[in-house]
Amino acid sequence: MAAQATFKSIKSLVPLLDRVLVQRFKAETKTATGIFLPTSATNTPLPEATVVAVGPGAPNKDGVIVPTTVKAGDRVLLPGWGGNSIKVGEEEYFLFKDSEILAKIQE
């Protein structure tokens, strides 16, 4: 269940500590040949997302701030489920901890 946001723009949301705000890619509802896919085939979230914003990092056991490993604009690979969902208008975003992100996609 997504939390309905009270702000109008996602740009006003700044993640804290080592949190990363991402927007998952949307599954295609139509194939290249024009066949529409059933909703049951497109319900599973795609594991790829774009990083929208990142927090400054989290302190380690010595109190030194360890910065996040990704930055805004990066494409990342996410676990199949998880993250805290935030809905702004019709768009859905997710907050993950930096350590939960599986990989950064470089092309």
C-alpha positions as CSV (number, residue, x, y, z in Angstrom):
1,M,0.0,0.0,0.0
2,A,1.5,3.3,-1.1
3,A,1.5,6.3,1.3
4,Q,-0.3,9.2,-0.4
5,A,2.0,12.2,-0.3
6,T,0.8,15.6,0.8
7,F,3.4,17.5,-1.3
8,K,2.9,18.3,-5.0
9,S,6.4,17.6,-6.3
10,I,8.8,14.7,-5.7
11,K,11.7,17.3,-5.9
12,S,10.7,18.5,-2.5
13,L,11.5,15.1,-0.9
14,V,15.0,14.7,0.3
15,P,16.0,11.2,1.6
16,L,17.8,11.0,5.0
17,L,20.9,9.1,5.9
18,D,21.6,6.3,3.4
19,R,18.2,6.2,1.8
20,V,17.8,6.2,-2.0
21,L,14.6,7.4,-3.8
22,V,14.0,5.5,-7.0
23,Q,11.3,5.3,-9.7
24,R,10.8,1.8,-11.0
25,F,10.5,1.3,-14.8
26,K,7.0,0.5,-15.9
27,A,6.2,-2.8,-17.5
28,E,5.1,-2.6,-21.2
29,T,1.5,-3.4,-21.6
30,K,1.8,-4.0,-25.4
31,T,4.3,-6.1,-27.3
32,A,6.3,-4.8,-30.3
33,T,3.8,-6.5,-32.6
34,G,0.8,-4.8,-31.0
35,I,-0.5,-7.6,-28.8
36,F,-1.8,-6.3,-25.4
37,L,-0.5,-8.2,-22.4
38,P,-2.9,-9.1,-19.6
39,T,-2.5,-7.3,-16.3
40,S,-1.5,-10.5,-14.6
41,A,1.6,-10.5,-16.8
42,T,2.5,-6.9,-15.9
43,N,1.8,-6.9,-12.2
44,T,5.3,-8.1,-11.1
45,P,7.5,-5.0,-10.6
46,L,10.5,-4.7,-12.9
47,P,13.8,-5.0,-11.1
48,E,15.2,-1.9,-12.8
49,A,14.8,1.7,-11.6
50,T,16.2,5.2,-12.0
51,V,17.6,7.0,-8.9
52,V,15.7,10.3,-8.3
53,A,17.5,11.5,-5.1
54,V,19.9,10.2,-2.5
55,G,20.6,11.0,1.1
56,P,24.0,12.2,2.4
57,G,25.1,8.8,3.8
58,A,25.0,7.0,7.1
59,P,27.5,7.1,9.9
60,N,29.6,4.0,10.5
61,K,30.6,2.7,13.9
62,D,33.3,5.3,14.3
63,G,30.9,8.1,13.4
64,V,32.3,8.9,10.0
65,I,29.7,9.5,7.3
66,V,29.9,6.9,4.6
67,P,28.4,8.3,1.3
68,T,25.9,6.4,-0.7
69,T,27.2,4.4,-3.7
70,V,24.8,5.7,-6.2
71,K,23.8,9.2,-7.4
72,A,20.7,10.8,-8.9
73,G,20.3,9.7,-12.5
74,D,21.9,6.3,-12.1
75,R,20.1,3.1,-13.3
76,V,20.0,0.4,-10.6
77,L,18.9,-3.2,-10.1
78,L,16.6,-3.7,-7.2
79,P,15.3,-6.7,-5.3
80,G,11.9,-8.0,-6.7
81,W,10.0,-6.7,-3.7
82,G,10.6,-4.2,-0.9
83,G,11.2,-0.6,-0.3
84,N,8.8,1.9,1.1
85,S,6.4,3.2,-1.6
86,I,5.4,6.8,-1.9
87,K,2.7,8.0,-4.3
88,V,2.8,11.6,-5.7
89,G,-0.2,12.2,-7.9
90,E,-0.3,9.2,-10.3
91,E,3.5,8.5,-10.0
92,E,4.9,5.9,-7.6
93,Y,8.3,6.1,-6.1
94,F,10.2,3.9,-3.6
95,L,12.7,4.5,-0.8
96,F,15.4,1.8,-0.4
97,K,18.4,1.7,1.8
98,D,21.7,2.0,-0.1
99,S,22.7,-1.5,1.0
100,E,19.4,-3.0,-0.5
101,I,20.3,-2.0,-4.0
102,L,21.7,-5.0,-5.8
103,A,23.8,-3.3,-8.6
104,K,24.4,-0.2,-10.6
105,I,23.8,-0.6,-14.3
106,Q,26.5,1.0,-16.5
107,E,26.0,1.3,-20.3
